[in-house]
Amino acid sequence: MQKYARAFRFAFLVTAAIALLSILVIAWLWQDRAAVEELDWPVAMSPTRTDDEVAVTWLGVTTLLFDDGETQILTDGFFSRPGLFEHLLIRPTQPDVATINLALAEYRVNRLAAIVPLHSHFDHAMDAGAVANRSTAVILGSESTANIARGARVPVEQYQILANRESRQFGNFTITLIHSRHAPIGTGGKAIYPGAITEPLVPPVRLSAYKEGVTYSVLIEHPRGRVLVQGSAGYRERSLRSREADVVILGVGGLQRLGRDHAEKYWQEIVVQSNASRVFPVHFDDFTKPFGELRLFPKVVDDVLQTARWFDDFAASGDQAIIVEQLPYGQPLILF
């Protein structure tokens, strides 16, 4: 028996040592990240806006507040930012109502008409119900997004399920949802957490419960101009051929991991097909950091500096003049 006990203790110590070493390696790799200031994209600047101009305020990941002085449109509305331990420990979590309240007040989200999650993963749709419950805004999206709204007890008149290429108008904004694809960064060339949310999702739940649902390209049209928001670095071939935009706000999360060929095809399908002249990359920041803290992901997760170099090449080699810039964080930028 003593022989077996010693063997068990030895095996336990070896396993514990390997686990500790793994944690130390992950912790070391997690610190190896570039600074946002190292990005090759210049930060866009704009003069003081007037009431009739359309401005966008980037609030991290793909949370974007569009405002023409009368009506506000919000993509995603993701403020809670579950930390790294929620990811590693796979423990249930729920929207951070204190952070949501603070963000809505700080950025004067008081004329909100629509909330548009770009798909139903937690880093896009987790807070949509909580934001809707603090406004009269309507959530637009898929059945999966509707089940997030139902789980948050959003009134039925405040969420709508749209078909492919279906539109809704709010003030002078027209919003069209176009089916797209998520970046294929999961196993087997699929999205992370693929599938649909098939019943009301009542928090607290694990982050993996926020299935992808439907991924969208979102076209936001206004008499002053058109913006295409692409939240994830996937695409459907030729889906945007008849949909032109002045500006593309382009999700780049995980793009470097997919390689230059995928990145170039993505650029062609989203930026070139839409005939845009101005591109703002987003979804390059570490969403495990608290709201308001803008940091790049560790290089082991995503090398955004490499993506920036590719984009510089793509913009310079095309037939049309395209400017790639960084949105200022938390500051309204006049689009048109």
C-alpha positions in Angstrom: 0.0 0.0 0.0 2.8 2.4 0.8 4.3 1.7 -2.6 1.0 2.7 -4.3 0.6 5.8 -2.0 4.1 7.0 -3.0 3.3 6.5 -6.6 0.1 8.4 -6.2 1.8 11.3 -4.5 4.5 11.4 -7.1 1.9 11.4 -9.9 0.0 14.1 -8.1 3.1 16.3 -7.7 4.1 15.9 -11.3 0.6 16.8 -12.5 0.5 19.8 -10.2 3.9 20.9 -11.4 2.9 20.6 -15.0 -0.3 22.6 -14.3 1.6 25.3 -12.5 4.2 25.5 -15.3 1.3 25.8 -17.8 -0.2 28.7 -15.9 3.1 30.4 -15.7 3.7 30.0 -19.4 0.2 31.3 -20.2 0.7 34.3 -17.8 4.1 35.1 -19.5 2.6 34.8 -23.0 -0.4 36.9 -22.0 2.0 39.8 -21.2 3.6 39.8 -24.6 1.4 42.3 -26.4 2.0 45.4 -28.5 0.8 48.8 -27.4 -2.1 50.4 -29.2 0.2 53.3 -30.1 2.3 50.9 -32.2 -0.6 50.4 -34.7 0.2 51.8 -38.1 -3.3 53.2 -38.5 -3.5 57.0 -37.8 -6.2 58.1 -35.4 -8.9 59.9 -37.4 -9.8 63.4 -36.3 -12.8 65.6 -37.0 -13.8 69.2 -36.3 -16.5 70.1 -33.8 -19.7 68.6 -35.1 -22.9 70.4 -35.9 -26.4 69.0 -35.1 -27.2 67.6 -38.6 -24.0 65.6 -39.1 -23.7 61.9 -38.6 -21.1 60.9 -36.0 -19.9 57.6 -34.7 -18.4 56.9 -31.3 -16.4 53.7 -30.9 -16.7 52.2 -27.4 -14.4 49.1 -27.9 -14.8 45.8 -29.7 -17.6 46.5 -32.2 -19.8 48.7 -30.0 -20.5 51.7 -32.1 -22.9 54.6 -31.3 -24.2 56.4 -34.4 -25.9 59.8 -33.8 -27.3 62.4 -36.2 -28.4 64.7 -33.5 -31.9 63.3 -33.4 -31.7 59.5 -33.5 -29.1 57.1 -32.0 -28.3 53.6 -33.3 -26.1 51.2 -31.3 -24.3 48.2 -32.7 -23.8 45.5 -30.0 -23.8 47.6 -26.9 -21.3 45.3 -25.1 -20.1 46.9 -21.9 -19.8 44.2 -19.3 -16.5 42.7 -20.4 -16.2 39.4 -18.4 -12.6 39.0 -17.3 -10.0 36.3 -18.2 -11.0 34.1 -15.2 -14.6 33.9 -16.5 -13.1 32.5 -19.7 -10.6 30.1 -18.1 -12.8 28.9 -15.3 -15.9 28.6 -17.5 -18.0 29.9 -14.7 -21.5 31.5 -15.2 -21.6 35.2 -15.6 -24.2 37.9 -16.2 -24.4 41.5 -17.5 -22.7 44.0 -15.3 -25.5 46.5 -14.8 -23.3 49.0 -12.9 -21.0 49.3 -15.9 -23.9 49.4 -18.4 -25.6 52.2 -16.4 -22.3 54.1 -16.2 -21.6 53.8 -20.0 -25.1 54.8 -21.1 -24.9 57.9 -18.8 -21.3 58.9 -19.7 -21.9 58.7 -23.4 -25.4 60.3 -23.3 -27.2 57.3 -24.8 -30.6 59.0 -24.3 -32.1 59.0 -27.8 -31.5 55.3 -28.6 -33.8 53.9 -31.3 -32.2 50.6 -32.3 -29.7 48.1 -30.9 -28.1 45.8 -33.6 -26.0 42.9 -32.3 -23.7 41.8 -35.2 -24.2 38.2 -34.1 -25.2 36.5 -30.8 -21.8 35.8 -29.2 -21.4 37.3 -25.7 -18.9 40.0 -26.9 -21.7 41.3 -29.1 -25.1 40.5 -27.7 -24.6 39.8 -24.0 -25.8 43.2 -22.9 -28.4 43.9 -25.6 -31.3 43.0 -23.3 -30.1 45.1 -20.4 -29.5 48.1 -22.7 -33.0 47.7 -24.2 -34.5 47.6 -20.8 -33.0 51.0 -20.0 -34.4 52.6 -23.1 -37.3 52.2 -25.6 -34.9 50.9 -28.3 -35.7 48.0 -30.5 -33.3 45.0 -30.8 -32.8 43.8 -34.4 -31.4 40.4 -35.2 -31.9 36.7 -35.4 -33.9 34.2 -33.3 -30.8 33.7 -31.2 -30.6 37.3 -30.4 -34.4 37.4 -29.7 -33.8 34.6 -27.1 -31.2 36.7 -25.4 -33.8 39.5 -25.3 -36.5 37.1 -24.0 -34.1 35.9 -21.3 -33.6 39.5 -20.2 -37.4 40.0 -20.1 -37.4 42.7 -22.8 -40.9 43.6 -23.8 -42.0 41.8 -27.0 -42.4 45.0 -28.9 -38.8 45.8 -28.3 -37.2 43.0 -30.3 -37.6 42.0 -34.0 -36.3 39.1 -36.0 -35.3 40.2 -39.5 -34.9 38.1 -42.6 -31.8 38.3 -44.9 -31.6 41.8 -46.5 -34.6 43.0 -44.5 -34.6 46.7 -43.5 -36.0 48.9 -40.7 -36.1 52.7 -40.6 -35.5 54.8 -37.4 -35.6 58.6 -38.0 -33.3 59.3 -41.0 -31.4 56.0 -40.5 -32.3 52.9 -42.6 -30.7 49.6 -41.2 -30.4 46.5 -43.4 -29.2 43.2 -42.1 -27.3 41.1 -44.6 -26.3 37.5 -43.8 -22.5 37.0 -43.6 -20.1 34.6 -42.0 -18.1 34.6 -38.8 -14.4 34.4 -38.9 -13.6 30.7 -39.1 -11.4 30.6 -36.0 -13.0 27.7 -34.3 -12.5 24.0 -34.8 -13.1 22.6 -38.3 -13.2 26.0 -39.9 -16.3 27.1 -38.0 -17.0 29.9 -35.6 -16.3 29.6 -31.9 -19.5 28.6 -30.2 -21.4 27.8 -33.4 -25.1 27.1 -33.6 -28.2 28.8 -32.4 -29.7 29.8 -29.1 -33.0 27.9 -29.1 -34.6 29.0 -25.9 -34.7 32.1 -23.7 -31.2 32.6 -22.3 -31.5 33.6 -18.6 -28.3 34.8 -17.0 -26.1 33.9 -15.2 -24.8 31.5 -17.9 -21.5 30.3 -19.2 -20.1 32.5 -22.0 -20.3 29.4 -24.3 -24.1 29.6 -24.0 -24.0 32.7 -26.3 -24.0 30.8 -29.6 -23.3 32.5 -32.8 -26.8 32.6 -34.3 -26.7 34.6 -37.5 -23.7 36.8 -38.4 -24.5 40.0 -40.2 -23.0 42.7 -42.4 -25.0 45.7 -41.3 -25.7 48.5 -43.8 -26.6 51.8 -42.1 -27.9 54.4 -44.6 -28.6 58.1 -44.0 -29.3 60.9 -46.4 -25.8 62.1 -45.7 -24.0 58.8 -46.4 -23.7 55.1 -45.9 -21.8 52.9 -43.5 -21.2 49.2 -43.6 -20.4 47.5 -40.3 -18.7 44.1 -40.5 -18.3 42.7 -37.1 -16.4 39.5 -37.8 -13.6 38.6 -40.2 -15.7 36.2 -42.4 -17.6 36.8 -45.6 -20.1 35.4 -48.1 -18.8 35.8 -51.6 -20.5 38.5 -53.7 -23.0 39.2 -50.9 -22.2 42.9 -51.0 -21.8 43.4 -54.7 -25.0 45.6 -55.0 -24.5 47.3 -51.6 -22.2 50.3 -51.8 -21.0 52.3 -48.8 -18.9 55.4 -48.2 -17.3 53.9 -45.0 -16.6 50.4 -43.9 -16.1 49.7 -40.2 -14.2 46.4 -40.4 -13.9 43.7 -37.7 -10.4 42.2 -37.6 -10.5 39.9 -34.6 -8.4 36.8 -35.3 -7.7 37.8 -38.8 -3.9 37.4 -38.5 -4.4 33.7 -37.4 -6.3 33.0 -40.6 -3.4 34.1 -42.9 -2.8 36.7 -45.5 -4.7 34.9 -48.3 -7.9 34.9 -46.1 -7.3 38.5 -45.1 -6.9 39.7 -48.7 -10.1 37.8 -49.8 -11.9 39.4 -46.9 -10.7 42.8 -47.9 -11.9 42.2 -51.5 -15.3 40.9 -50.5 -16.1 43.6 -47.9 -14.1 46.7 -48.7 -13.6 46.6 -52.5 -17.1 45.1 -53.2 -18.7 47.9 -51.3 -16.7 50.5 -53.1 -15.8 52.2 -49.8 -13.1 54.9 -49.7 -12.6 54.9 -45.9 -11.9 51.9 -43.6 -11.9 51.8 -39.8 -10.7 48.5 -38.3 -12.3 47.5 -35.0 -12.5 44.4 -32.8 -8.7 44.3 -32.3 -8.9 45.2 -28.6 -8.7 42.7 -25.7 -12.3 42.4 -24.5 -11.3 40.6 -21.3 -10.1 44.0 -20.0 -12.5 46.3 -18.1 -14.7 48.7 -20.2 -12.7 51.8 -21.0 -9.3 50.1 -20.9 -8.1 49.9 -24.5 -5.3 47.2 -25.0 -4.4 45.0 -27.8 -4.7 41.2 -27.5 -1.5 39.3 -26.6 0.4 38.3 -29.7 -0.2 34.6 -28.9 -3.9 35.3 -29.5 -3.8 37.8 -32.4 -1.0 39.8 -33.9 -2.9 43.0 -35.0 0.3 44.7 -36.1 0.7 42.1 -38.8 -2.9 42.7 -39.9 -2.2 46.4 -40.1 0.7 45.8 -42.4 -1.4 43.6 -44.6 -4.1 46.3 -44.8 -1.6 48.9 -45.8 -0.5 46.7 -48.7 -4.1 46.0 -49.7 -5.0 49.7 -49.6 -2.0 50.7 -51.7 -2.3 48.0 -54.3 -5.9 48.5 -55.4 -7.4 50.6 -58.1 -9.4 52.8 -55.8 -8.0 55.2 -53.2 -8.7 53.8 -49.7 -7.8 55.4 -46.4 -7.3 53.1 -43.4 -7.7 54.9 -40.1 -8.3 54.1 -36.4 -11.4 55.4 -34.7 -10.7 57.5 -31.6 -11.9 55.7 -28.5 -14.9 57.3 -26.8 -14.9 60.4 -29.0 -17.5 61.2 -31.6 -16.1 61.2 -35.1 -18.0 62.9 -37.9 -18.5 60.5 -40.8 -20.4 62.7 -43.2 
